[in-house]
Structure formats: structure tokens, C-alpha cells
Amino acid sequence: MHSDAASHYARLSDGKSAAARDCRVRLDLSGLEIVSDDGAVRMRWPYESLRANEPLRPQSIDVLLSSTDAPGVTVFVPGTQFPNALAPRAPQLTRHAERWRHAKPWVIGAAVLAGLAVLIHTAGWTPLRTIANLLPQSWRERLGDAAIESMAENRQRCVNPVGAAALDQLTQRLSSVSGTGQDFKVLIVDWDLFNAFAVPGNKIIMTKGLIEKADSPDEVAGVLAHEMGHGIALHPETGIIRAIGMSAAVELMMGGSGGTLANLGLILAQLGYTRAAEREADDQALVLLRKSGISQQGLANFFRRVLSEEGKYANDDQNTNGGKSQEKDDRLARTLDMFSTHPPTEERAERIRMSASYPSTPALSAEDWRAFKAICATTAPLTPPAEDEAKR
Ligand SMILES: [Zn+2]
């Protein structure tokens, strides 16, 4: 018998009752066997009856399955092993799903998302990355544009043409090796804040404050690669959904909720990621830097400098008893800066520093670096409506 003896942990929802059950799934000769841990549910779904929330790919993480044999019932299988084991047995899941995804993303996506919202609220079940994965690109862009728009108030983007050309060149160099087909766009915002963050829809915001503090093009490349790492792992999408809640996210997707939209930029700027997410973004950054032949030591140096600045802040805190309002302003700035949203640690800096070296060339030539540093010499409104319209 060719059955796969391995069984995989999964969560089963019958679509009627609130609770999701722990279960085991096993791939047998002609179908998926599902047995709940409490023994109450035992099902077999023939491979040809299976539907997946998104096409199975070699790098798939998590899969959400349903069957035409059992309407309303879903099985969520976390991890990377199961999708790989399933793909050869149910090859239709690698293409078919792709077709319907392109067919009517708004209608199907909204239905799936609404269904998941109910599931999450009733069962406390939060496979957030799966949901983020479900979002069609057009929604992610919408979410990202809304976030940028909500930050636009009183702020400008830096557009000095020579600097912008240098930035494009660096962005392309890193973006082209992502292997995910994501075409990242970087926006430099004329903002004294010291930060960079990934925005849904493959956009990255970097502030003037960060550019001023950067010592070399390799440092900027390292930060961009780290943010692209967050983008590749869909951390901003996941983070926003976590922050505003699933129902608000659905509302947002459906085109409403001005209040949430207005706060989205702040939410995004404040998103703190877990240590595991930071590690994932660092790992991704190391891959991008290696593949594009840019030394990873820029990122390590950058982290080390941020860490020494943080030390300075800590000392300031002990010394400031007067000047309350100044202190408050500093606090506010700090809740939004790099120290709080991507807290660098000695361990992270060291891990990057110690990673294997490889042949590299500077991220930008000396001339392009000078141009990039001066990118904020010319500014324009953050989201020029006319230009936006023209693009569509
Ligand atoms: Zn980060």
C-alpha cells in the first residue's frame, strides 16, 4: 500500500457549531482521512473533491481545505510538510485554485473572508497568515494605499530625481531576487521620525530621519532587505488584521469604515512584530542580500549603531526630571521609531554579523549614494491624487 503513514495535526470546523476541533489528517490511497481527537468526527474526502483556499506551491505554509462532499466543513492544516505531501495526490489544487482566484477575487474573497471572520469570532481561531494569504493583490494594495493616505496629512514624499533613480536601482537589485514575483516599491517620506516599515501591497516606507542616520548604502540596503523580508512574509497584512480585528478588516475590504482608514497609517507605524517575525524578516533579508551580492555587514552595523543610540536614550531617561513636555515629545517619537517597532538586539546583530560571507559589491556607487542622501531636496505631496488616477 502506498498510503502516507504520517498523520498531520489539523483544526476542523464543521461550519455550524462554534468550536473548531483538534484532529489528525492522513493521506491515504484515494483521499484525505480526517479523524477528530475526540473521536466524534471521522470522514474521508476523495482527492478529487478537495478545494484549497489558495493554490498549493512548493513553499506553501498552511493550507485550508474544504470538500465538495461536505459543504461548509473546513480543515486547516498548519505547517509546510502537508502541502508538499498533498500536492502530488491532488494536482488540481496546484492550478485549479489559481483559476478561481483570478476569476472573481472580490466576490469569492469577500465570501471566504466573511466566513473566516465568523469562524474567528466564534472559535477564537486565528490563522492570520492564512487570511493574509487569501487577500488578492488588489486588496493588499488597497490596504497599503489607505495606510499611506492616512499618513499623508502634512507630509511630503522625497522625490529628487537623481536620488530617486539611485533608490530605484537599489530597490530593483533587491526586489528582483525575492523569488516571489513581488515588485517592491519604496517611498521616502519627509519625516524626522527614524524608521522604516513594510506596508501591505509590497510597499516600503523609509523616513528621512533614517536616511540621515545611515552611514553607508549597505546599511540602507540592509534595512530595505529586512523590510522586504516582512513584506514577503506578509507581516504587515497580518499585523493590521490583528490590530484592527477581523470584522474591521472585512469592512475595510468592502470599502467602508472611514474611522479605521484614517488610523491605518498610525496603526502601521506602531505595529510591533514578535521576536519570531523579526527573526524571519532577518533571515529573509540575509537571503536577499546574498542573492543580490550586497554585504550583510551593513545591516549588522546598522543594528549595532541603533543599539548604542538606545543606550544613550536609556541614560537620558534617568537624567530627565525637568523639562516634562520635552520628555513627553521624546516618548511619543520613540513609540513610533525603529527601537520600538523592530527592536534590534545584540543577538540579532551578532547573528547577522556571523553569517557566512560571500563576494559582494557596494549597494550603490559613491556618486549614487550622494544622490540618494539628497533625495529629500525635492518633495511632493505624499499621495498626489492626479498621478494616482493616471496610473489606473
Ligand atoms: Zn522588523
Residues whose N, C-alpha, C, O or C-beta is under 5 A from the ligand:
A	BS01	ZN	E278 A281 T341 H342
